[in-house]
């Protein structure tokens, strides 16, 4: 019985470590700090992001990401919903919905949208790093190809 308890504790501990990675990203997003948000990614992480191109490596995207962050006034808030974290040894998979909310600099309008997010992390030398980051939004399949950013869970 104590072995199962230790395994449960180990899983909970690993999930807590992964949540800390997500918290670090969320805090950097609030500060509009691209370098801080991307610091949780491996230098060769593959990113399937909302913005073009179809595939990016994180090391080449900091300037573009900071440019996007600079279009907002004040903090960029991100909150996870229905977050699931699965761990097995030095591998973790997270998935859920992420709400982003921020005020546009140009219009002053507060914008809020939901995306689907999946992160794959690998632990090396005791540190978790994101090696794959995938975000998506559904699109309306009515021939318009419009992104369905107005959906809410």
Buried (B, 14 or more C-beta within 10 A) or exposed (E): EEEEEEEEEEBEEBBEBBBEBBEBBBBBBBEBBBEBBBBBBBEEBBBBBEEEEEEBEBEEBBEBBBEBBEEBBEBBBBEBEEBEBEBEEEBBBBBBBBBBBBBEEEEEEEEEBBBEBBBBBBBEEEEBBBBBBBBEBEEEEEEEEEBEBEEEE
